[in-house]
Amino acid sequence: MTNISKAGTFQLGDRTVKRLGYGAMQLAGPGVFGPPKDRAAAVAVLREAVASGVNHIDTSDYYGPHVTNQIIREALHPYSRDLVIVTKIGARRGKDGSWNVANSAEDLTSAVHDNLRNLGLDALDVVNLRFMFGAHGGPAEGSIEAPLAALVKLQGQGLVRHIGLSNATRKQIDDGRAIADIACVQNQYNLAHRDDDALIDTLAAEGIAYVPFFPLGGFTPLQSTALSDVAKSLGATPMQVALAWLLHRAPNILLIPGTSSVGHLRENLAAATLKLPSGKVGVLDQIASSTGVASHTAGADDDRGSVH
Ligand SMILES: NC(=O)c1ccc[n+]([C@@H]2O[C@H](COP(=O)([O-])OP(=O)(O)OC[C@H]3O[C@@H](n4cnc5c(N)ncnc54)[C@H](OP(=O)(O)O)[C@@H]3O)[C@@H](O)[C@H]2O)c1
């Protein structure tokens, strides 16, 4: 079994977590809506992750909705003391599976209670406030004061231990830090999508965790000739190289690759021990500016304001 501790650790709120974690979004049904085809397989993925040493799981009660959190509870409750479950709020699913903004104080309060109930917790370790200001799914400016104040109130009631921001701009992070301690930022970032390069470096200097979503490219994983060539030369898979590149990219990056398969989970966790020679890093660094990459990421492309 891979020793995922080899990827190191980073601070997340008042806890130290391993840099290789797990994102649970893929455990819901197609379109992150409804139950999975094989619930027992979803439970097995979660148990394998924790048995392999993962102590950071990313989720949301709007995955399913409710389904993913209920599967996490079934698989892992009572939780081990070192497990940090990070959730996110700020959206609600429509009956048609749509992703709708839900960030009034009332919405956020009910979202926190939904997460507590479905995860079987008295307090949530970290709650990311997920913004949906961008017309095309990405971050965009807009005031975060009212929803963040509502979340701080829930934190004051002891229901939320730490606050993070998701799909946030640098300005929103600075505004947020004037209102609350911000434990982490969760934005889209991977080998091919590098809008946050400067942000990652400043957050690293500030000691704030950066958790890239779609680390493997999202619903259609990254495809690149350069990535495949590097992987082949190292005897690794392209997904392992994509994850190792993120681990190499900055010390504050925490990984939450998503998968519904135990085989892919094992493959991804093995990235912890993959060393990238500097020449290969140079090749990988060029991928974002090359034309050989396909990274379809529904969250960024869907102009109905989809959010995950
Ligand atoms: N804050 C936000 O707005 C936001 C948005 C999106 C996601 N997230 C979080 O970020 C986590 C990660 O994102 P994600 O799961 O959407 O995308 P991802 O980790 O980039 O990629 C997941 C996709 O890659 C496939 N995959 C995983 N490992 C693989 C492997 N070794 N070989 C081939 N294919 C592989 C998965 O399919 P299989 O199931 O077949 O393995 C799935 O289709 C989510 O689980 C969620 O917790 C947050």
The ligand as an ORCA input file, in Angstrom:
! r2SCAN-3c Opt
* xyz 0 1
  N     -15.651     24.143     -4.801
  C     -16.176     23.768     -5.944
  O     -16.874     24.508     -6.604
  C     -15.907     22.383     -6.463
  C     -16.175     22.091     -7.810
  C     -15.911     20.811     -8.274
  C     -15.390     19.849     -7.437
  N     -15.139     20.154     -6.118
  C     -14.500     19.161     -5.228
  O     -13.288     18.781     -5.830
  C     -13.195     17.356     -5.887
  C     -12.387     16.945     -7.088
  O     -13.017     17.345     -8.283
  P     -13.727     16.336     -9.276
  O     -13.929     15.013     -8.626
  O     -14.891     17.024     -9.837
  O     -12.696     16.261    -10.478
  P     -11.260     15.594    -10.648
  O     -10.742     15.091     -9.349
  O     -10.453     16.551    -11.411
  O     -11.569     14.392    -11.631
  C     -12.556     13.447    -11.381
  C     -12.749     12.675    -12.675
  O     -11.547     11.991    -12.991
  C     -11.794     10.589    -13.064
  N     -10.634      9.943    -12.475
  C     -10.226     10.009    -11.189
  N      -9.083      9.319    -11.015
  C      -8.773      8.803    -12.225
  C      -7.714      7.986    -12.691
  N      -6.755      7.594    -11.878
  N      -7.697      7.642    -14.012
  C      -8.675      8.054    -14.843
  N      -9.711      8.840    -14.457
  C      -9.761      9.199    -13.153
  C     -13.062     10.347    -12.303
  O     -13.765      9.240    -12.847
  P     -13.906      7.860    -12.021
  O     -14.985      8.079    -11.010
  O     -14.281      6.881    -13.074
  O     -12.577      7.568    -11.399
  C     -13.826     11.639    -12.574
  O     -14.473     11.579    -13.831
  C     -14.654     16.895     -5.926
  O     -14.784     15.561     -5.543
  C     -15.314     17.893     -5.001
  O     -15.181     17.445     -3.668
  C     -15.382     21.404     -5.642
*
